[in-house]
Amino acid sequence: MNDWSGRGTGGAGSRRAPLRGAGLLVAALVAGWCGPAMALMPPYVYETARRDAASVIVIAVRKVTPPQESYGACTVTGTVARVERGTAYKAGQAVSIAVPCARAGASPPIGGTMWQPVESLEKARFGRAYLDAAGQVVLSQYEQLAAAP
């Protein structure tokens, strides 16, 4: 007599293989259904990036230029409203930074990038940027702000 434990004719695993494949299929479907949030790095990675950023500035946003594709880097242009950390920037200084963004309905690659919605980036009047020594946003750490802090 054969049962699903693999005992009996057919040897161990001959009956388990279809179940294993079905389990992998279910796991893949669940992972896809959960969306990109499942692919993000643990929160402490982003916290460390913010903590270790060379510069933290608040930008009075003047303009957001989205990429030509459905996702990529939006160029956020404005002036430094406040310097919260670092000496590379001064209040009133013109600044332009690249922020990862995606249009509604886009399918950006899964990974650690936190894609900002283009539409909300364009509406935000201020933004807090966590920058490395080269002036690049670290690990997508850009925070949209409705008002100056």
N, C-alpha and C positions, 0 to 999 in steps of 0.2 A: 504494500500500500504506500502511496506517495502522499506527502503533505507539503506545505509551503516552507517547512523548516529546512528543506534540502536533504532530508533523510529519504531513503528508498532508492528507486531506480533513477538514474540520471545523474547521480553524484551531487555533492555539495555545490550549491551556487547555480545549478542549471535552472532552478525555478526562481532564484532570487534575482537573476540578471534583469528580467523584465520589470520587476518591482523597483530595483535600483534605478533603472532608466526612467521609470515613471516618477520616482522621487526627485531625480535631477530636473526633469521637465517642470514639475510643480515648483521646485525651488527657483528655477530660472524665471518662470512666469510671475511668481510673487515678487522677486527682486525687480523685475521690469515694471510691475504694477506700482510698486512703492515709489518709483520716481528717483530723480537725481539726489534727493536728500540722503538716500542710503549710501551714496558714493562719497559723500563729504568726509573729510578727515575728522577725527575726534575734536570736540570743542577746545580742549586744552592746546591744540596745535595753533588754532587761531588766536587764542588768548595770549600765547607766548609771542606770536608775531606782533600783536598790538603792544605788548609789554616791551618788546625789544626794538620796536621801530625807532629809527634814528630821529625822525621828525614826525610830529603830529600837528596838523594844521586844520583850521576851519576855513573853508573857502566860501566866499559869497559868489555863488554861481551866476555867471553872465550868460553862458551858452553851453549847450551839450551837442556835440556832433557825433551822431551814431555811425557805425561802420556801414559800408555798402552792402555787406552780407547780412543775414538774419541774426548773426551773433559775432562778437569780436570785441574790440576795444572802442568804447565811447571816449571821445576827448572832452573832458570837462574843463572849461576855461572860466576864469574869474580872477578875483583878487583875494589875497590872504586877509581874512577878517580877524583872525586870532592865531597866535602861535602858542600851542599847548606844550610842546617839547621841541628841543633842538635850537640850533643857531643858524641853520641854512636858509631860513625864511624870515621875512620881516612883514609886519602888518602893513597892508596897502600894496604889497608887491603883486605884480601880475603873475599868474601861474596857470599852467596847462598840464593836466595829468591824464593818463590812460586808465580807464576803469572798465573791467570786464562787464559786458552788457549783452542782452539778448532781446529781440523783439518778441512780442506775443506770438506763440505758436512755433517758435524756433526750436530746433533740437540740437543744442550744443553738446559737445562731447561730455561724457560722464567723467568725473574726476574731482579734484579738490577745489576747482574754481567756483566761486560763488558769483553767479551771473546776476547782475542787477537788471531789472526790467527797464528798457529804454524809456517807456512812457513815464514811469515814476521818477527816473533820473532827470528827465526834462522838466518835471513839475517842481522838484525840490529846489528851494532857493538857496540852501546852504548844504555843505557836506563836510564831514570830518574825514580826513585822509591820513592813513598811517603809512609813512614813506620810509624807504631804505635810504642809505647814504647817497645813492645815485638819483633819488627823487622818484623812484618807482613805487607804486602801491604794493605793499607786502601782502601776499596771500589773499588778494581780493578784499582787503580790509578798508572799505570805504563805506561810510555811514551817511545815509541821506537824512537831512535835518529840515524840518518845516520852518524853523526859526533859528536865529543865532543863539547859541548857548550863553 
